[in-house]
Amino acid sequence: MKIKCPKCNDIAEMGDDFSFVKCSHCSLDMTYGEYVKYLTYKDARYSDVLGDYASTEGTTAGTLDDW
């Protein structure tokens, strides 16, 4: 799959199974998880994406009053 490289803004390749992101123009080579972190730290518009990956293990949803 073709995506925009977060480092050089050229065309990068992402694996169909989301296992890697590679850019032949700037030699970017990282996992998808590293790509998401890189993108969110580079562009503040994507900072809420990291919240989707936050661990909620051991917590409860709470009640409607908590919301």
C-alpha positions, 0 to 999 in steps of 0.5 A: 500500500502506498502512503505518504512518508512522514519523514520526507513526504515522498511516497512510502510503502506500507506492508499489506499486513501493516508490519512495516513502513519503508521509504526508498527515497529517504531510507525510512524503515520501521514497524507500523507501531514505530510509524504511528508514534513517529507520526503522532510526535511529528504532527500534533493533529494526530496526537489523539491517535496514541490514546487509542493504543493506551492500555486499559488493562485492570480498569473498569468503564465506570458509571454514567455519573463518572462520565 
